[in-house]
């Protein structure tokens, strides 16, 4: 992908020009004042959807950049944080965070291996997420969020 740093941004726009999205990758284990400034700047750029991808969830404090990056994220519009670290799948309806850590390493919490697919819903532009069990392809969870991260019906 041509990135030279462990933190970077990927911008996406619809071909019709009616929405934009950014995927902001945070390197909490390589935290520095340079990354802090970059993250503030990246999250300040207006887009319809903002997804932050970070290895650790907000409640994990063993990487030096989790707390400072979370503080910056809390100051900006966010659609959803996509995280891992914990080897399970988890999403709470009130949280702007999804844990998708059930893809390969030995699992915790009795979860099965799985994957998540996201798709924009055209009726209201909400982003829908489906979590699937890898062995059966059965839907384990389904939810949707609006661009501002609030729950969508």
Secondary structure, 3 states (H helix, E strand, C coil): CCCCCCCEEEEEECCCCCCEEEEEEECHHHCCHHHHHHHHHHHHCCCCEEEEEECCCCCCCCCCCHHHHHHHHCCCCCCEEEECCCCCEEECCCCCEEEECCCCCCCCCCCCCEEEEEEECCCCCCEEEEEEECCCCCEEEEEEECCCCCEEC
